[in-house]
Amino acid sequence: MQKLQQRIDWIATAISSILLGIMMIILVYNVIMRFAIVGGGVQWYMESSQYLNIWAMFIVGISLCATSDHLRITIIEEMQTGWLKTANKIVVELLTVIFYIFLAYGTFLLASKSRQQIATMPTLKMAYVYWLLPITSVLSAISTIISLIAELTSKDKGGA
């Protein structure tokens, strides 16, 4: 299970890094073209960089769920021991999965109803931007379950 966690972490981080690299290339190209040619550059640089940044963050969120490295407050978890700690971990992870399922459903509805064009990117519809949200929500829910299973079956931590 830990190999699966590492694989998810590596893939999500790689995809996220590629998206951020593309974003930086677009921004640097636009800056250079504006100095080289007055009024040069691409009109859609701002929207594309925003979408690439958001996509990269949602994709790396899958990795954070798989490795359980996301920001959290653990004071209650650290005060508990034994089966109570395990039960708390299960409840928290199940609530996280339920959150991601609801997020996937809501963003699925949003993506399926979005038909408007993006102003400066005429060939791209907002639905294409929004479809990543339900996909990453479902993958984050699956990654959370993988993280829970890995932690419960881990021999290093005693299953809690």
C-alpha positions as CSV (number, residue, x, y, z in Angstrom):
1,M,0.0,0.0,0.0
2,Q,2.9,2.3,0.7
3,K,4.2,1.8,-2.8
4,L,0.8,2.8,-4.2
5,Q,1.0,5.9,-2.0
6,Q,4.4,6.8,-3.3
7,R,3.3,6.2,-6.9
8,I,0.3,8.5,-6.5
9,D,2.5,11.1,-4.8
10,W,5.1,11.0,-7.6
11,I,2.5,11.1,-10.5
12,A,0.5,13.9,-9.0
13,T,3.6,15.9,-8.2
14,A,5.0,15.4,-11.7
15,I,1.7,16.5,-13.4
16,S,1.5,19.5,-11.1
17,S,5.0,20.5,-11.8
18,I,4.5,20.2,-15.5
19,L,1.4,22.4,-15.3
20,L,3.2,25.0,-13.3
21,G,6.1,24.9,-15.7
22,I,3.8,25.5,-18.6
23,M,2.3,28.4,-16.7
24,M,5.7,29.9,-16.1
25,I,6.6,29.5,-19.8
26,I,3.4,31.3,-20.9
27,L,4.0,34.1,-18.4
28,V,7.7,34.6,-19.3
29,Y,6.9,34.4,-23.0
30,N,4.2,37.1,-22.6
31,V,6.6,39.4,-20.6
32,I,9.3,39.0,-23.2
33,M,6.9,39.6,-26.1
34,R,5.5,42.7,-24.5
35,F,9.0,44.2,-24.2
36,A,10.1,43.0,-27.7
37,I,7.0,44.0,-29.5
38,V,4.7,46.8,-28.2
39,G,1.3,45.2,-27.6
40,G,2.8,41.8,-28.3
41,G,2.2,38.6,-26.4
42,V,-0.9,36.5,-26.1
43,Q,-4.2,37.9,-24.8
44,W,-5.1,34.8,-22.9
45,Y,-2.0,34.6,-20.7
46,M,-3.8,35.7,-17.5
47,E,-6.7,33.2,-17.7
48,S,-4.5,30.3,-18.8
49,S,-2.0,30.9,-16.0
50,Q,-4.8,31.1,-13.4
51,Y,-6.4,27.9,-14.7
52,L,-3.1,26.0,-14.8
53,N,-2.3,27.1,-11.3
54,I,-5.7,26.0,-10.0
55,W,-5.4,22.7,-11.8
56,A,-1.9,22.1,-10.4
57,M,-3.1,22.7,-6.9
58,F,-6.1,20.4,-7.2
59,I,-3.9,17.7,-8.7
60,V,-1.2,18.0,-6.0
61,G,-4.1,17.7,-3.5
62,I,-4.6,14.1,-4.6
63,S,-1.0,13.5,-3.5
64,L,-1.5,15.2,-0.1
65,C,-4.6,13.0,0.5
66,A,-2.7,9.8,-0.4
67,T,0.2,10.6,1.9
68,S,-1.8,12.3,4.6
69,D,0.5,15.3,4.4
70,H,-2.2,17.9,4.2
71,L,-2.6,20.6,6.8
72,R,-4.5,19.5,9.9
73,I,-4.9,20.0,13.6
74,T,-3.8,16.9,15.5
75,I,-4.1,17.9,19.1
76,I,-7.1,15.6,19.8
77,E,-5.5,12.7,17.8
78,E,-2.3,13.1,19.8
79,M,-4.1,13.0,23.1
80,Q,-5.8,9.7,22.3
81,T,-4.3,6.2,22.5
82,G,-5.3,2.7,21.4
83,W,-8.6,2.0,19.8
84,L,-9.9,5.5,20.4
85,K,-7.1,6.9,18.3
86,T,-7.9,4.4,15.5
87,A,-11.6,5.2,15.7
88,N,-10.9,8.9,15.6
89,K,-8.7,8.4,12.5
90,I,-11.4,6.4,10.8
91,V,-14.1,9.0,11.5
92,V,-12.0,11.9,10.3
93,E,-11.0,10.1,7.1
94,L,-14.6,9.0,6.4
95,L,-15.8,12.6,6.8
96,T,-13.1,13.7,4.5
97,V,-14.2,11.1,1.9
98,I,-17.8,12.3,2.3
99,F,-16.7,15.9,1.7
100,Y,-14.9,14.9,-1.5
101,I,-17.9,13.0,-2.7
102,F,-20.2,16.0,-2.2
103,L,-17.6,18.2,-3.8
104,A,-17.4,15.9,-6.8
105,Y,-21.2,15.9,-7.1
106,G,-21.4,19.7,-6.9
107,T,-18.6,20.3,-9.3
108,F,-20.0,17.7,-11.7
109,L,-23.3,19.6,-11.8
110,L,-21.3,22.8,-12.4
111,A,-19.2,21.4,-15.2
112,S,-22.1,19.7,-16.9
113,K,-24.1,22.9,-17.1
114,S,-21.3,25.2,-18.1
115,R,-21.5,26.1,-21.8
116,Q,-20.2,29.6,-22.0
117,Q,-17.0,30.4,-23.9
118,I,-14.0,31.9,-22.2
119,A,-13.6,35.5,-23.3
120,T,-10.0,35.6,-24.4
121,M,-9.7,31.9,-25.3
122,P,-12.4,31.4,-28.0
123,T,-11.8,27.6,-28.5
124,L,-12.0,26.8,-24.8
125,K,-15.3,26.4,-22.9
126,M,-15.6,26.9,-19.1
127,A,-16.8,23.3,-18.9
128,Y,-13.3,22.1,-19.8
129,V,-11.9,24.2,-17.0
130,Y,-14.5,22.8,-14.5
131,W,-14.3,19.1,-15.4
132,L,-11.0,18.7,-13.6
133,L,-12.7,19.5,-10.2
134,P,-15.0,16.5,-10.0
135,I,-12.3,14.2,-11.3
136,T,-9.7,15.4,-8.7
137,S,-12.4,15.3,-6.0
138,V,-13.1,11.6,-6.7
139,L,-9.3,10.9,-6.9
140,S,-8.8,12.7,-3.6
141,A,-11.5,10.6,-2.0
142,I,-9.9,7.4,-3.3
143,S,-6.4,8.7,-2.1
144,T,-7.9,9.4,1.4
145,I,-9.2,5.8,1.6
146,I,-5.8,4.5,0.4
147,S,-4.1,6.6,3.1
148,L,-6.4,5.2,5.8
149,I,-5.9,1.6,4.7
150,A,-2.1,2.1,4.7
151,E,-2.1,3.7,8.1
152,L,-4.4,1.0,9.6
153,T,-2.3,-1.8,8.2
154,S,1.1,-0.2,8.9
155,K,3.2,-2.3,11.3
156,D,5.4,0.7,12.1
157,K,2.7,2.7,13.8
158,G,0.8,-0.2,15.3
159,G,-2.2,0.4,13.1
160,A,-3.1,3.8,14.7
